Amino acid sequence: MTEAALPRSASGKTAMDVAWECARAAGDLALSRFRTDHSIDVKGHRNIVTATDVEAELRIIAILKAEYPDHKILSEETASGTDASSGWTWVIDPIDGTKNYAIGVPFWCVNVALCLDAEPVLALTWDPVHQEGFRAVAGGGAFVNDAPIRASELPDVFSAVLGFDLGYDDALGSGQLALMQRIFPNVQGIRITGSAALGLAYAACGRIDLYTHMNISPWDIAAGILLVREAGGVATDRDGGPMRITSRTFAAGGRGVHADFMSRYAVVAGGD
Ligand code: LIP
């Protein structure tokens, strides 16, 4: 699939142009309010949402409804129950890394993906603070802004820097910490990112060599699956099956590090 094969919008724009419009509309709003006081609601255990998350999402949805009225939308704050299993679906996270955003840590992004029958075919992860757009179209390779990106070519976990996050489930989070304790010190570095979408983007461009999670949502990962694959990396769930937008667990990154991680460490949480 190339960009030309993706549906044009109602106003004749390419799908990537519409994705950029969505990313900038949400990103400009979020950036304008970064490190200001936020009105925060608690959605669940360690899971917060700011008023800006919701407003940014509504801006994206307004653009998508105008440009692709027949496409479905699966989004974190206002449409998290959409069935994306068939047809065209935009999968949206207006601010991934909401906790980072709320506490002033400059590691958050706007995450936009277009899926066909639940398979990501277009990805855009936009980091407004660092002005970096990680993008890909299926079959067209992956880029940060206009520079091509490649996943890590390191051979194993020992030579790697790993990224992960804890998520909102204590047992699964504890499992991740126990796993990292098992790996350490046979690794060059370990990072907790606070944004799964940027964690995957950084794995796609080899800034980190592998990113893994045990309790994730479709809007956090839809774009990253395609970025890692189009950058020559591997993305699987922790059982070794192909990573899908419905995967709750995953490991994604360079081929060598991924193979070594999966063969040595990828036991399902609770077995550590
Ligand atoms: C978050 C991810 C993070 C993960 C959290 C949550 P949010 O997304 O970025 O990596 O650990 O459970 O999914 O809530 O900021 O969009």
Boltz pocket constraint, residues with backbone or C-beta under 6 A from the ligand:
constraints:
  - pocket:
      binder: B
      contacts: [[A, 48], [A, 76], [A, 93], [A, 95], [A, 96], [A, 97], [A, 98], [A, 99], [A, 165], [A, 166], [A, 167], [A, 168], [A, 194], [A, 195], [A, 196], [A, 197], [A, 215], [A, 216], [A, 217], [A, 220]]
      max_distance: 6.0
